[in-house]
Amino acid sequence: MDAETKEKAWRAEEAIEPPTVYPPEMKPEEVKKREDEKVKILEHEIFETQNVARRKTYRMWIHGKNFIKTESLKVKFTFNGGIAMKEVEGVFKNS
């Protein structure tokens, strides 16, 4: 399957929301209020998806001796022989 066919298939799967039809007797202020509410909900959803982490997390227990207990424990992960690196804050728990 070529890239253009994949793109068309992917676009075909997207849900298309029909425009909202309000009753003719509804006041323009009420229509504007409802449209503003939709925009507010959409902005909240966009903010949540961009700023709230929902990734799956993993715990890693490292056992050893002579670890330095500090407030800012950093853990560095390297992948693919050092090509990709990720540094995160660790949590020190002495058990």
C-alpha positions as CSV (number, residue, x, y, z in Angstrom):
1,M,0.0,0.0,0.0
2,D,1.5,3.3,-1.0
3,A,1.6,6.5,1.2
4,E,-1.3,8.2,-0.7
5,T,-3.6,5.2,-0.3
6,K,-2.7,5.0,3.5
7,E,-3.4,8.7,3.9
8,K,-6.8,8.3,2.2
9,A,-7.7,5.3,4.3
10,W,-6.6,7.1,7.5
11,R,-8.7,10.2,6.6
12,A,-11.7,8.0,5.8
13,E,-11.6,6.6,9.4
14,E,-11.8,10.1,11.0
15,A,-15.2,11.0,12.5
16,I,-16.7,14.0,10.8
17,E,-19.0,16.0,13.1
18,P,-22.0,17.4,11.3
19,P,-22.7,21.1,12.0
20,T,-25.1,21.8,14.8
21,V,-28.5,22.8,13.7
22,Y,-30.4,24.9,16.3
23,P,-34.1,25.5,16.2
24,P,-35.2,28.7,14.4
25,E,-37.0,30.0,17.5
26,M,-33.7,29.9,19.6
27,K,-32.4,33.4,20.4
28,P,-29.0,34.4,18.9
29,E,-27.7,35.0,22.5
30,E,-28.5,31.4,23.4
31,V,-26.8,30.1,20.2
32,K,-23.7,32.1,20.9
33,K,-23.7,30.8,24.5
34,R,-23.8,27.2,23.3
35,E,-21.1,27.8,20.7
36,D,-18.9,29.5,23.3
37,E,-19.4,26.5,25.6
38,K,-18.3,24.1,22.8
39,V,-15.2,26.2,22.3
40,K,-14.4,26.2,26.0
41,I,-14.8,22.4,26.2
42,L,-12.6,21.9,23.1
43,E,-9.9,24.2,24.5
44,H,-10.0,22.3,27.8
45,E,-9.6,19.0,26.0
46,I,-6.7,20.3,23.9
47,F,-5.0,21.6,27.0
48,E,-5.4,18.3,28.8
49,T,-4.0,16.2,25.9
50,Q,-1.0,18.5,25.5
51,N,-0.2,19.1,29.2
52,V,-1.3,16.1,31.2
53,A,0.9,13.0,31.1
54,R,-1.0,9.9,30.5
55,R,1.9,7.7,29.5
56,K,2.4,4.3,31.0
57,T,5.1,4.4,33.6
58,Y,7.5,1.8,34.8
59,R,9.2,1.3,38.1
60,M,12.7,0.2,38.3
61,W,14.4,-1.1,41.4
62,I,18.2,-0.8,41.5
63,H,20.0,-2.6,44.2
64,G,23.6,-1.8,45.2
65,K,25.8,-0.1,47.7
66,N,27.2,3.3,48.3
67,F,24.4,5.3,46.6
68,I,24.4,8.9,47.4
69,K,21.1,10.1,48.9
70,T,20.3,13.5,47.5
71,E,17.3,15.7,46.9
72,S,18.0,15.7,43.2
73,L,18.8,12.1,42.2
74,K,19.1,11.9,38.5
75,V,18.9,8.7,36.4
76,K,20.2,8.6,32.9
77,F,18.9,5.9,30.4
78,T,20.7,5.3,27.2
79,F,19.4,3.4,24.2
80,N,20.9,2.1,21.0
81,G,24.5,2.4,22.2
82,G,24.1,6.0,23.4
83,I,22.3,7.4,20.3
84,A,19.2,8.2,22.4
85,M,19.4,9.3,26.0
86,K,16.8,10.3,28.6
87,E,17.5,11.8,32.0
88,V,14.8,11.6,34.6
89,E,14.5,12.4,38.3
90,G,14.8,9.3,40.5
91,V,13.1,8.6,43.8
92,F,15.5,7.3,46.5
93,K,13.9,4.8,48.8
94,N,16.1,3.0,51.2
95,S,14.6,-0.4,52.1
